[in-house]
Amino acid sequence: MADNKISDAPKYELSLINQGLSDRGLRSQSSPHCSHLSFLQVLLVFAKEDSQSNGFCWACEKANFRCSMARTPESALECFSEKHHDLVIIDHRHSRHFDAEALSICMLTCVLFLRPDREEASVMPLINAGFNRRYVENANMMACYNELLQLEHGEVRAQFKLRAGNAIFTALEQSQEAIEITSEDQVIQYVNPAYESIMGYQKGELIGKEIIEVPKSEKNKPDLLETINSCIRKGKEWQGIYYAKKKNGDSIQQNVKITPVIGQGGKHKDRRKGSLDVRSTTSRGSDGSSQRRHSSMARIHSMTIEAPITKDGLRRLSGNEYIFSTKQPHHIPSHLITPLSLNDIPPRIAQTMENEDSWDFDVFNLEAATMKRPLTYLGLKIFSRFGVCEFLNCPEATLRSWLQVIEANYHSSNSYHNSSHAADVLHATAYFLCKERVKQSLDPIDEVAALIAATVHDVDHPGRTNSFLCNAGSELAILYNDTAVLESHHAALAFQITTRDDKCNIFKNIERNEYRTLRQAIIDMVLATEMTKHFEHVNKFVNSINKPLAESVKSVLTSPENRILVKRMLIKCADISNPCRPQELCIEWAGRISEEYFAQTDEEKRQGLPVVMPVFDRNTCSIPKSQISFIDYFITDMFDAWDAFADLPNLMQHLDNNFKYWKGLDERKLHSLRPPPE
């Protein structure tokens, strides 16, 4: 391949067409070494013929792609409208002949774009115009050929799959078979019209409910589901008789074939539910007759596929290709969001939340009962208790949608910084807000801000620290100038998620000035969770609030500046309150944060990055010592100050007990979470 010098060569920018395939089929390239989409149609828009345009012509011929050439914007648009090419290359070295950006927008598509010999101050105009690839000028045929192959195997094939996905959902809607799609945690997300007709349910009665809430036929053998799940966990198919129960109580006998659907990466992980693809091979009526009925059912469990953390937002892929990547937040399609009120919460989940106003509340029981979705359910109950919907003039359905989409943007793969941690911090925040001194200090808008800030304070946390992201040169570290990187991201993303869709915009109905005040308070609280300013926040709280209160200066509670200090201290204590929880909860949280730090150290070693926390090496770490240091360094002084303000004797007793527990393990030279069995 030719030597491409980026520093001194004119540049081309490359991107991808986003149009339909019409009815063209797939054929394999005759070359034994690679397989091409040999029907691929490429449009070259070059004002003049030169070695570069010839290079791409030769490359198209070698790859067996169909190639068209246009010399003017008018002929390019006419040619494109006739054939809807899959790939367009526009020469922008000679921009006086036509405006490539305008041409791309006229085509209503992304294009391959050739840049002149100068750099843009910002890539945003290019991205807005549809460009996201760059090519260094190189007329060598193999360079052009390799560029086309990378495009084909990357963006083009991905676009084909996306369009095929639309066709699949159309097929689901038209299918005569009953089809039900659920998430990995068994929540029904979709049923097709045939399902409604056969089973007697309406979509609204099922979507958003867990499978276990839908009545099952008693005719199935007691161990049938365990047998099916056992096969799925092993990656094997299961085929046999299954009885489905209609809404009217009738059972339908089905001969079904259940096949595991493997997610990206090729393997199931133990923490995933088995994905099922259930297809009926034959169906018989409940009377055993062989008469064909449309009662077969497909059940598909979708799997969450999480993208790996990349080092850079501007990601270098080859000698002459860049992709401008902008991370989009996860969202829940609007047709999959079903309003759920407190009255609709399943009894077993409601039971785990009966004592949510107690400090000893066990969030891990709720995590298990909700299949790792505790934040939505706990949020519904706590926000209802504090009247958040009434304050925001927000329907409960909007709050439910907002909680769902916020929780979807927490990474369930993180051992610590996941939605269970967010639920734990929300619980602690609500508990502190009920303390008399705190209630005297804060207004209703402060309480609402605190609850929202606790809910979103770690959204989209990647399971790595700020120092790791800065050392790795991550996209976020560059965006936020290596300063409060994660905390800035959590706050910004929370508002992006909330305001982009009216269905989950809990701020939609509040007055502008009130929104600005609420927004500023939420941002300030989220940023206060950054630990580099820990001692600054604690010292300000002690000097500005605790000391004047000790001298009976009551006016200290009504100062706007001091209200800010109280809110910062509140969320900081809620965020790292694990050592003040009952002992079993404290131990569980210690294990989770240690595992997350171990994983970071492992990755730092693999990538050759500086090891930020050398003490958290899974081969040498003493968890008791790490907890003792954490309590001594961060927790004791902060909670002494918070206890003096809010009166929290039960927390201080737990803290004392937990410190003695870790000390006892350390004195026995143990490195583990718990002592060995007797």
C-alpha positions as CSV (number, residue, x, y, z in Angstrom):
1,M,0.0,0.0,0.0
2,A,1.3,3.5,-0.8
3,D,2.9,5.6,1.9
4,N,0.3,8.2,2.9
5,K,1.7,11.3,4.6
6,I,-1.0,13.0,6.5
7,S,0.9,16.1,7.4
8,D,1.7,17.6,4.0
9,A,-0.8,16.0,1.6
10,P,-4.2,17.3,0.4
11,K,-7.0,15.6,2.3
12,Y,-10.2,13.8,1.3
13,E,-13.1,13.1,3.6
14,L,-15.0,9.9,3.2
15,S,-18.4,8.8,4.4
16,L,-21.3,6.5,3.4
17,I,-24.5,6.7,1.5
18,N,-27.6,5.9,3.5
19,Q,-30.1,4.9,0.9
20,G,-32.2,1.9,0.1
21,L,-31.1,-1.2,-1.7
22,S,-34.1,-1.6,-4.0
23,D,-34.3,-5.3,-5.0
24,R,-30.6,-6.0,-5.7
25,G,-29.3,-9.3,-4.5
26,L,-26.1,-10.5,-2.9
27,R,-23.4,-12.2,-4.9
28,S,-20.0,-13.3,-3.8
29,Q,-16.8,-12.0,-5.5
30,S,-14.9,-14.6,-7.4
31,S,-11.7,-13.9,-5.5
32,P,-11.0,-16.8,-3.2
33,H,-9.5,-14.5,-0.6
34,C,-12.5,-12.2,0.1
35,S,-16.2,-11.8,-0.4
36,H,-17.7,-8.6,-1.7
37,L,-21.2,-7.1,-2.1
38,S,-20.6,-7.2,-5.8
39,F,-23.8,-5.3,-6.6
40,L,-22.4,-2.3,-4.8
41,Q,-22.9,0.9,-6.8
42,V,-20.4,3.7,-6.5
43,L,-20.9,7.3,-7.8
44,L,-17.7,9.3,-8.4
45,V,-18.2,13.0,-8.6
46,F,-15.0,14.5,-10.0
47,A,-15.0,17.9,-11.8
48,K,-11.9,16.8,-13.8
49,E,-10.4,13.4,-14.8
50,D,-7.1,12.8,-13.1
51,S,-5.0,10.1,-11.6
52,Q,-7.1,10.1,-8.4
53,S,-10.4,9.6,-10.2
54,N,-8.8,6.9,-12.3
55,G,-7.5,5.3,-9.2
56,F,-11.0,4.9,-7.8
57,C,-12.3,3.7,-11.2
58,W,-9.7,1.0,-11.2
59,A,-10.4,0.1,-7.6
60,C,-14.2,-0.3,-8.4
61,E,-13.4,-2.5,-11.3
62,K,-11.0,-4.7,-9.2
63,A,-13.7,-5.0,-6.5
64,N,-16.4,-5.7,-9.1
65,F,-18.4,-2.7,-8.0
66,R,-20.6,-0.9,-10.4
67,C,-19.2,2.6,-11.0
68,S,-20.7,5.8,-12.4
69,M,-19.0,9.1,-13.0
70,A,-20.4,12.6,-12.8
71,R,-18.7,15.9,-13.7
72,T,-21.2,18.5,-12.5
73,P,-23.6,18.9,-9.5
74,E,-26.6,18.6,-11.8
75,S,-25.4,15.4,-13.5
76,A,-24.5,14.0,-10.0
77,L,-28.0,14.6,-8.6
78,E,-29.6,13.2,-11.7
79,C,-27.4,10.1,-11.7
80,F,-28.0,9.6,-7.9
81,S,-31.8,9.9,-8.2
82,E,-31.8,7.2,-10.9
83,K,-29.7,4.6,-9.2
84,H,-29.5,5.6,-5.5
85,H,-25.8,4.6,-5.2
86,D,-24.5,2.9,-2.1
87,L,-21.3,4.9,-2.0
88,V,-20.6,8.4,-3.2
89,I,-17.1,10.0,-3.5
90,I,-17.1,13.8,-4.1
91,D,-13.9,15.6,-5.1
92,H,-13.5,18.8,-3.1
93,R,-9.9,19.6,-4.1
94,H,-11.3,22.0,-6.8
95,S,-14.2,23.5,-4.8
96,R,-14.7,26.3,-7.3
97,H,-16.5,23.8,-9.6
98,F,-19.2,23.1,-7.1
99,D,-20.1,23.2,-3.3
100,A,-19.6,19.7,-2.1
101,E,-21.3,20.3,1.2
102,A,-24.4,21.7,-0.5
103,L,-24.4,18.8,-2.9
104,S,-24.3,16.3,-0.1
105,I,-27.4,17.9,1.6
106,C,-29.3,18.0,-1.7
107,M,-28.7,14.2,-2.0
108,L,-30.2,13.8,1.5
109,T,-27.5,11.3,2.3
110,C,-24.0,10.9,3.7
111,V,-21.2,10.9,1.1
112,L,-17.6,10.3,0.6
113,F,-16.0,13.7,0.7
114,L,-12.6,14.9,-0.6
115,R,-11.1,17.9,1.3
116,P,-8.8,20.6,0.0
117,D,-5.3,21.1,1.4
118,R,-6.4,23.0,4.5
119,E,-7.7,22.1,8.0
120,E,-11.2,23.1,9.3
121,A,-11.3,24.8,12.6
122,S,-14.2,22.6,13.6
123,V,-15.5,19.3,12.3
124,M,-19.1,20.1,13.2
125,P,-19.9,21.7,9.7
126,L,-18.7,18.5,8.1
127,I,-20.6,16.2,10.4
128,N,-23.8,18.4,9.9
129,A,-23.3,18.1,6.2
130,G,-23.1,14.3,6.5
131,F,-19.3,13.7,6.3
132,N,-17.5,11.5,8.7
133,R,-14.5,10.0,6.9
134,R,-11.2,11.4,5.6
135,Y,-8.9,10.1,2.8
136,V,-5.4,11.3,2.2
137,E,-4.9,12.0,-1.5
138,N,-3.3,8.9,-3.0
139,A,-3.9,7.8,-6.6
140,N,-2.3,4.3,-6.0
141,M,-4.9,1.8,-7.1
142,M,-4.3,-0.5,-4.1
143,A,-4.8,2.4,-1.7
144,C,-8.1,3.2,-3.4
145,Y,-9.1,-0.4,-3.5
146,N,-8.3,-1.0,0.2
147,E,-10.3,2.1,1.1
148,L,-13.3,0.8,-0.8
149,L,-13.0,-2.6,0.9
150,Q,-12.9,-1.0,4.4
151,L,-16.0,1.0,3.6
152,E,-17.8,-2.0,2.3
153,H,-17.0,-4.3,5.2
154,G,-17.6,-1.5,7.7
155,E,-20.3,1.1,7.1
156,V,-22.0,-0.3,4.0
157,R,-22.6,-3.8,5.5
158,A,-23.8,-2.1,8.8
159,Q,-26.3,0.0,6.8
160,F,-27.6,-3.1,5.0
161,K,-28.2,-4.8,8.3
162,L,-30.1,-1.8,9.7
163,R,-32.3,-1.8,6.7
164,A,-32.9,-5.5,7.0
165,G,-33.9,-4.9,10.6
166,N,-36.8,-2.6,9.4
167,A,-37.9,-5.4,7.0
168,I,-37.8,-7.9,9.9
169,F,-40.1,-5.9,12.0
170,T,-42.5,-5.5,9.1
171,A,-42.5,-9.3,8.8
172,L,-43.2,-9.6,12.5
173,E,-46.2,-7.4,12.1
174,Q,-47.5,-9.3,9.1
175,S,-46.7,-12.8,10.5
176,Q,-49.5,-15.2,11.1
177,E,-47.6,-16.7,14.0
178,A,-47.9,-15.2,17.5
179,I,-44.7,-13.4,18.4
180,E,-43.6,-12.0,21.8
181,I,-40.4,-10.1,22.3
182,T,-39.0,-9.6,25.8
183,S,-35.9,-8.0,27.3
184,E,-33.1,-9.9,28.9
185,D,-34.8,-9.5,32.3
186,Q,-38.1,-11.1,31.1
187,V,-40.1,-7.8,30.5
188,I,-42.4,-8.0,27.5
189,Q,-41.5,-5.3,25.0
190,Y,-43.5,-6.3,21.9
191,V,-46.4,-8.6,20.8
192,N,-47.5,-8.7,17.2
193,P,-51.2,-8.5,16.0
194,A,-51.3,-12.3,15.5
195,Y,-50.4,-12.7,19.2
196,E,-53.3,-10.4,20.2
197,S,-55.7,-12.3,18.0
198,I,-54.7,-15.8,19.2
199,M,-54.1,-15.2,22.9
200,G,-56.9,-12.7,23.4
201,Y,-54.7,-9.9,25.0
202,Q,-54.3,-6.3,23.9
203,K,-50.7,-4.9,23.7
204,G,-51.4,-2.5,26.5
205,E,-52.2,-5.4,28.8
206,L,-48.8,-7.0,28.3
207,I,-46.1,-4.5,27.3
208,G,-44.0,-3.6,30.3
209,K,-45.1,-6.6,32.4
210,E,-42.8,-9.4,33.3
211,I,-43.5,-12.9,31.8
212,I,-44.1,-14.3,35.3
213,E,-47.0,-11.9,35.7
214,V,-48.8,-13.5,32.7
215,P,-50.8,-16.6,33.7
216,K,-49.3,-20.0,32.7
217,S,-51.1,-23.2,31.8
218,E,-51.2,-25.7,34.6
219,K,-50.8,-28.5,32.0
220,N,-47.1,-27.9,31.7
221,K,-44.9,-30.3,33.7
222,P,-43.6,-28.6,36.9
223,D,-40.0,-28.9,35.9
224,L,-40.5,-27.9,32.2
225,L,-39.2,-24.3,32.5
226,E,-36.1,-25.5,34.4
227,T,-35.5,-28.1,31.7
228,I,-35.8,-25.4,29.0
229,N,-33.6,-22.9,30.8
230,S,-31.0,-25.6,31.4
231,C,-30.8,-26.3,27.7
232,I,-30.5,-22.6,26.9
233,R,-27.8,-22.0,29.4
234,K,-25.8,-24.7,27.7
235,G,-26.4,-23.2,24.3
236,K,-28.5,-26.1,23.1
237,E,-31.8,-26.2,21.4
238,W,-35.0,-27.5,23.1
239,Q,-37.9,-29.0,21.3
240,G,-41.1,-30.3,22.7
241,I,-44.7,-29.7,23.8
242,Y,-45.6,-26.4,25.5
243,Y,-49.0,-25.2,26.7
244,A,-49.8,-21.5,26.4
245,K,-52.7,-20.0,28.3
246,K,-55.1,-17.6,26.6
247,K,-56.7,-14.7,28.4
248,N,-60.0,-16.5,28.6
249,G,-58.2,-19.4,30.4
250,D,-58.1,-21.9,27.6
251,S,-54.8,-23.8,27.1
252,I,-53.3,-24.2,23.6
253,Q,-50.9,-27.1,23.0
254,Q,-47.9,-26.3,20.9
255,N,-45.0,-28.2,19.6
256,V,-42.2,-25.7,19.8
257,K,-38.5,-25.5,19.1
258,I,-36.5,-23.1,21.3
259,T,-33.1,-22.0,20.0
260,P,-30.6,-19.8,21.9
261,V,-30.0,-16.4,20.2
262,I,-26.3,-15.5,20.7
263,G,-25.4,-11.8,21.2
264,Q,-22.5,-10.0,19.7
265,G,-19.2,-11.6,20.8
266,G,-20.5,-15.1,20.3
267,K,-20.9,-16.3,23.9
268,H,-23.5,-16.0,26.6
269,K,-22.2,-14.7,29.9
270,D,-23.4,-16.1,33.2
271,R,-24.9,-12.8,34.2
272,R,-27.1,-12.7,31.2
273,K,-30.4,-14.3,30.9
274,G,-30.5,-16.9,28.1
275,S,-32.0,-15.4,25.0
276,L,-34.7,-17.6,23.5
277,D,-36.0,-17.9,20.0
278,V,-39.1,-20.0,20.1
279,R,-40.5,-21.3,16.8
280,S,-43.3,-23.8,16.5
281,T,-42.7,-26.6,14.1
282,T,-46.2,-28.0,14.4
283,S,-49.2,-26.9,16.4
284,R,-52.1,-28.9,17.6
285,G,-55.3,-27.9,19.3
286,S,-55.8,-28.6,22.9
287,D,-57.9,-31.6,21.9
288,G,-54.9,-33.2,20.3
289,S,-56.4,-33.0,16.7
290,S,-53.9,-32.5,13.8
291,Q,-56.0,-29.6,12.4
292,R,-53.6,-26.7,11.7
293,R,-54.2,-23.7,13.9
294,H,-52.3,-20.4,14.0
295,S,-51.4,-20.9,17.6
296,S,-47.7,-21.3,17.4
297,M,-45.6,-18.7,19.2
298,A,-42.2,-17.2,18.9
299,R,-40.6,-15.7,22.0
300,I,-37.5,-13.7,21.5
301,H,-35.5,-12.3,24.4
302,S,-33.4,-9.3,23.3
303,M,-29.9,-9.0,24.7
304,T,-28.2,-5.7,25.7
305,I,-24.9,-5.4,23.7
306,E,-22.7,-2.8,25.3
307,A,-20.0,-1.1,23.3
308,P,-16.4,-1.2,24.7
309,I,-14.9,2.0,26.0
310,T,-12.7,3.5,23.2
311,K,-9.7,5.5,23.8
312,D,-10.6,8.4,21.6
313,G,-13.6,10.2,20.1
314,L,-11.6,10.7,16.9
315,R,-10.6,7.1,16.4
316,R,-7.8,6.2,13.9
317,L,-8.6,3.1,12.0
318,S,-6.0,2.9,9.2
319,G,-3.4,4.9,7.4
320,N,-5.9,7.2,5.9
321,E,-9.2,6.8,7.6
322,Y,-10.8,8.5,10.6
323,I,-14.2,8.2,12.1
324,F,-15.7,11.1,14.0
325,S,-17.5,9.3,16.7
326,T,-20.2,10.9,18.9
327,K,-21.6,8.7,21.6
328,Q,-25.3,8.6,21.7
329,P,-27.2,7.9,24.9
330,H,-29.3,4.7,25.1
331,H,-32.9,5.3,24.8
332,I,-36.1,3.3,25.1
333,P,-38.3,3.4,22.0
334,S,-41.5,5.3,22.8
335,H,-43.7,2.4,21.8
336,L,-42.0,0.2,24.4
337,I,-42.6,2.5,27.3
338,T,-45.7,1.6,29.2
339,P,-46.9,3.8,32.0
340,L,-46.8,2.1,35.3
341,S,-48.2,3.5,38.5
342,L,-47.4,2.6,42.1
343,N,-50.6,0.5,42.1
344,D,-49.2,-1.6,39.3
345,I,-46.0,-2.6,41.0
346,P,-45.9,-6.4,41.4
347,P,-46.5,-7.4,45.0
348,R,-43.2,-9.2,45.5
349,I,-41.4,-6.0,44.5
350,A,-43.6,-3.8,46.6
351,Q,-42.9,-6.0,49.6
352,T,-39.1,-5.4,49.3
353,M,-39.8,-1.7,49.4
354,E,-42.0,-1.7,52.5
355,N,-39.3,-0.3,54.7
356,E,-37.6,2.0,52.2
357,D,-37.9,4.9,54.7
358,S,-35.6,3.0,57.1
359,W,-31.8,3.4,57.0
360,D,-31.5,-0.4,57.2
361,F,-33.4,-0.8,53.9
362,D,-31.7,-3.6,51.8
363,V,-31.3,-2.4,48.2
364,F,-29.8,-5.8,47.2
365,N,-33.2,-7.5,47.9
366,L,-34.8,-5.0,45.6
367,E,-32.1,-5.5,43.0
368,A,-32.8,-9.2,42.9
369,A,-36.6,-8.8,42.9
370,T,-36.5,-6.3,40.0
371,M,-33.8,-8.2,38.0
372,K,-31.3,-5.4,38.3
373,R,-33.8,-2.6,37.7
374,P,-34.2,-1.2,41.3
375,L,-33.9,2.5,40.4
376,T,-37.2,2.7,38.5
377,Y,-39.2,1.1,41.2
378,L,-37.6,2.8,44.2
379,G,-37.6,6.1,42.3
380,L,-41.4,5.8,41.7
381,K,-42.0,5.3,45.4
382,I,-39.6,7.9,46.8
383,F,-40.6,10.6,44.3
384,S,-44.3,9.9,45.1
385,R,-43.6,10.2,48.8
386,F,-41.9,13.6,48.3
387,G,-44.6,14.8,45.9
388,V,-42.1,15.4,43.0
389,C,-44.7,15.0,40.3
390,E,-47.0,17.6,41.9
391,F,-44.1,20.0,42.3
392,L,-43.0,19.6,38.7
393,N,-46.6,19.4,37.4
394,C,-45.5,16.2,35.7
395,P,-47.7,13.1,35.0
396,E,-46.6,9.9,36.7
397,A,-46.3,8.3,33.3
398,T,-43.7,10.8,32.3
399,L,-41.8,10.2,35.6
400,R,-41.9,6.5,35.0
401,S,-40.5,6.9,31.4
402,W,-37.8,9.2,32.7
403,L,-36.7,6.8,35.4
404,Q,-36.7,3.9,32.9
405,V,-34.5,5.8,30.4
406,I,-32.1,7.1,33.1
407,E,-31.7,3.5,34.5
408,A,-31.1,2.2,30.9
409,N,-28.1,4.5,30.7
410,Y,-26.5,3.0,33.8
411,H,-24.1,0.1,32.9
412,S,-25.4,-3.1,34.5
413,S,-22.0,-4.6,33.7
414,N,-20.3,-2.4,36.3
415,S,-19.9,-4.3,39.6
416,Y,-20.3,-1.0,41.6
417,H,-21.3,2.0,39.5
418,N,-24.6,0.7,38.3
419,S,-28.3,1.5,38.9
420,S,-28.2,-0.3,42.2
421,H,-25.7,2.2,43.5
422,A,-27.9,5.0,42.1
423,A,-30.9,3.5,44.0
424,D,-28.8,3.3,47.1
425,V,-27.7,6.9,46.9
426,L,-31.3,8.0,46.2
427,H,-32.5,6.1,49.3
428,A,-29.8,7.7,51.5
429,T,-30.7,11.2,50.1
430,A,-34.4,10.7,50.8
431,Y,-33.5,9.5,54.3
432,F,-31.4,12.6,55.0
433,L,-34.1,14.9,53.6
434,C,-36.4,13.7,56.4
435,K,-34.1,14.8,59.2
436,E,-35.4,17.8,61.1
437,R,-32.4,20.1,60.7
438,V,-32.2,19.3,57.0
439,K,-35.9,20.1,56.5
440,Q,-35.4,23.4,58.3
441,S,-32.5,24.3,55.9
442,L,-34.0,23.4,52.5
443,D,-36.9,24.6,50.4
444,P,-39.1,22.2,48.3
445,I,-37.2,23.0,45.2
446,D,-34.0,22.0,47.0
447,E,-35.5,18.6,48.0
448,V,-36.6,17.9,44.4
449,A,-33.1,18.9,43.1
450,A,-31.5,16.6,45.6
451,L,-33.6,13.6,44.6
452,I,-33.1,14.2,40.9
453,A,-29.3,14.7,41.4
454,A,-29.0,11.5,43.4
455,T,-30.9,9.6,40.6
456,V,-28.6,10.8,37.8
457,H,-25.3,11.4,39.7
458,D,-23.4,8.5,38.0
459,V,-25.4,8.0,34.8
460,D,-23.4,6.3,32.0
461,H,-20.4,5.7,34.4
462,P,-17.9,3.6,32.5
463,G,-16.6,1.7,35.6
464,R,-13.3,3.6,35.4
465,T,-12.0,6.6,37.3
466,N,-11.4,10.1,36.1
467,S,-7.6,9.5,36.3
468,F,-7.9,6.5,34.1
469,L,-9.9,8.4,31.5
470,C,-7.4,11.2,31.5
471,N,-4.4,8.9,31.2
472,A,-6.1,7.0,28.4
473,G,-6.9,10.3,26.5
474,S,-10.5,9.4,26.4
475,E,-13.1,11.3,24.4
476,L,-14.7,12.5,27.7
477,A,-11.4,13.7,29.2
478,I,-10.7,15.7,26.0
479,L,-14.2,17.2,26.0
480,Y,-14.0,18.3,29.7
481,N,-10.3,19.3,29.7
482,D,-9.3,16.6,32.2
483,T,-11.4,18.4,34.9
484,A,-14.3,16.7,36.8
485,V,-14.6,14.6,33.7
486,L,-17.2,12.0,34.8
487,E,-19.2,14.3,37.0
488,S,-19.5,16.9,34.1
489,H,-20.6,14.0,31.8
490,H,-23.2,12.7,34.3
491,A,-24.8,16.1,34.7
492,A,-24.8,17.0,31.0
493,L,-26.1,13.6,29.8
494,A,-28.9,13.7,32.4
495,F,-30.3,16.9,30.9
496,Q,-29.8,15.7,27.3
497,I,-31.7,12.5,28.1
498,T,-34.5,14.4,29.9
499,T,-35.1,17.2,27.4
500,R,-34.8,15.4,24.1
501,D,-38.2,13.7,24.3
502,D,-41.4,15.0,25.7
503,K,-42.4,11.5,26.9
504,C,-39.7,11.6,29.5
505,N,-39.2,15.4,30.0
506,I,-40.1,15.8,33.7
507,F,-39.2,19.6,33.4
508,K,-41.6,20.3,30.5
509,N,-44.3,22.0,32.6
510,I,-42.4,24.1,35.0
511,E,-41.8,27.9,34.6
512,R,-38.5,29.0,33.0
513,N,-36.9,30.7,36.0
514,E,-37.8,27.8,38.2
515,Y,-36.3,25.4,35.8
516,R,-33.0,27.4,35.7
517,T,-32.8,27.4,39.5
518,L,-33.6,23.6,39.6
519,R,-31.1,22.9,36.9
520,Q,-28.3,24.9,38.6
521,A,-28.9,23.1,41.9
522,I,-28.8,19.6,40.2
523,I,-25.6,20.4,38.4
524,D,-23.9,21.8,41.5
525,M,-24.8,18.7,43.5
526,V,-23.6,16.2,40.9
527,L,-20.3,18.1,40.5
528,A,-19.9,18.0,44.3
529,T,-19.5,14.2,44.2
530,E,-16.1,14.7,42.6
531,M,-13.6,13.6,45.3
532,T,-10.7,16.0,44.5
533,K,-12.7,18.7,46.3
534,H,-13.8,16.5,49.2
535,F,-11.9,18.2,51.9
536,E,-12.7,21.7,50.6
537,H,-16.5,20.9,50.8
538,V,-16.2,19.3,54.3
539,N,-14.2,22.2,55.7
540,K,-16.6,24.8,54.3
541,F,-19.5,23.0,55.8
542,V,-17.8,22.8,59.2
543,N,-16.7,26.4,59.3
544,S,-19.8,28.0,57.7
545,I,-22.5,25.9,59.4
546,N,-21.4,23.6,62.2
547,K,-19.4,26.2,64.1
548,P,-22.0,29.0,63.9
549,L,-24.7,26.5,65.0
550,A,-22.6,25.5,68.0
551,E,-22.7,29.1,68.9
552,S,-26.5,29.2,68.5
553,V,-26.5,31.4,65.4
554,K,-29.9,30.2,64.0
555,S,-29.8,32.5,60.9
556,V,-27.1,30.2,59.4
557,L,-29.8,27.9,58.2
558,T,-31.6,30.4,56.0
559,S,-28.5,31.7,54.1
560,P,-28.7,30.8,50.3
561,E,-24.9,30.1,50.3
562,N,-25.3,27.8,53.2
563,R,-28.2,25.9,51.6
564,I,-25.8,25.1,48.8
565,L,-23.3,23.8,51.3
566,V,-25.9,21.6,53.0
567,K,-27.0,20.1,49.6
568,R,-23.4,19.4,48.7
569,M,-22.7,17.7,52.0
570,L,-26.0,15.8,51.8
571,I,-25.2,14.2,48.4
572,K,-21.6,13.6,49.3
573,C,-22.6,11.6,52.4
574,A,-25.3,9.7,50.5
575,D,-22.8,8.9,47.7
576,I,-20.2,7.2,50.0
577,S,-22.4,6.1,52.9
578,N,-21.5,2.4,52.4
579,P,-19.3,2.2,55.6
580,C,-22.3,3.5,57.6
581,R,-24.7,0.8,56.4
582,P,-25.6,-2.4,58.3
583,Q,-22.6,-4.7,58.3
584,E,-23.8,-7.2,55.6
585,L,-24.6,-4.3,53.2
586,C,-21.3,-2.6,54.0
587,I,-19.4,-5.9,53.1
588,E,-21.3,-6.3,49.9
589,W,-20.5,-2.8,48.7
590,A,-16.9,-3.2,49.7
591,G,-16.6,-6.3,47.5
592,R,-18.2,-4.6,44.6
593,I,-16.1,-1.4,44.6
594,S,-13.0,-3.5,45.0
595,E,-13.8,-5.7,42.0
596,E,-14.4,-2.6,39.9
597,Y,-11.0,-1.2,40.9
598,F,-9.3,-4.5,40.3
599,A,-10.7,-4.5,36.8
600,Q,-9.3,-1.0,36.2
601,T,-5.9,-2.0,37.4
602,D,-6.0,-5.1,35.1
603,E,-6.9,-2.9,32.2
604,E,-4.2,-0.3,33.0
605,K,-1.6,-3.1,32.9
606,R,-2.9,-4.5,29.6
607,Q,-2.8,-1.1,28.0
608,G,0.5,0.0,29.5
609,L,-1.2,3.0,31.3
610,P,-0.1,4.4,34.7
611,V,-1.6,2.3,37.5
612,V,-3.7,4.9,39.4
613,M,-4.4,2.7,42.4
614,P,-1.6,0.2,42.8
615,V,-3.1,-1.0,46.1
616,F,-6.0,-2.4,44.2
617,D,-4.1,-5.3,42.6
618,R,-6.2,-8.4,42.8
619,N,-3.2,-10.5,43.6
620,T,-1.9,-8.5,46.5
621,C,-4.8,-6.2,47.8
622,S,-6.0,-6.4,51.4
623,I,-9.6,-5.3,51.3
624,P,-9.7,-4.8,55.1
625,K,-6.7,-2.4,54.9
626,S,-8.3,-0.5,52.0
627,Q,-11.5,-0.1,53.9
628,I,-9.8,1.1,57.0
629,S,-7.8,3.6,55.0
630,F,-11.0,4.9,53.3
631,I,-12.8,5.3,56.6
632,D,-9.9,7.0,58.2
633,Y,-9.1,9.3,55.3
634,F,-12.6,10.3,54.0
635,I,-15.5,9.0,56.1
636,T,-14.9,9.7,59.8
637,D,-14.5,13.5,59.7
638,M,-17.2,14.0,57.1
639,F,-19.8,11.9,59.0
640,D,-18.8,13.4,62.3
641,A,-19.7,16.8,60.8
642,W,-22.9,15.5,59.1
643,D,-24.0,13.7,62.3
644,A,-23.5,17.0,64.3
645,F,-25.8,18.7,61.9
646,A,-28.4,16.1,61.1
647,D,-28.3,13.8,64.2
648,L,-27.6,10.3,62.9
649,P,-26.6,8.1,65.9
650,N,-27.6,4.9,64.1
651,L,-25.2,5.6,61.2
652,M,-22.4,6.4,63.5
653,Q,-23.0,3.1,65.4
654,H,-22.9,1.1,62.1
655,L,-19.7,3.0,61.2
656,D,-18.1,2.1,64.5
657,N,-19.1,-1.6,64.1
658,N,-17.8,-1.8,60.5
659,F,-14.5,-0.2,61.4
660,K,-14.0,-2.8,64.2
661,Y,-14.9,-5.6,61.7
662,W,-12.3,-4.5,59.2
663,K,-9.7,-4.0,62.0
664,G,-10.4,-7.5,63.2
665,L,-9.8,-9.0,59.8
666,D,-6.6,-7.0,59.3
667,E,-5.2,-8.0,62.7
668,R,-5.7,-11.6,61.7
669,K,-3.6,-10.8,58.5
670,L,-6.7,-11.6,56.3
671,H,-7.1,-10.0,52.9
672,S,-10.6,-11.1,52.2
673,L,-14.1,-9.7,52.7
674,R,-15.0,-12.2,55.3
675,P,-13.1,-14.6,57.7
676,P,-12.7,-18.2,56.5
677,P,-15.4,-20.7,57.6
678,E,-14.7,-22.2,61.0
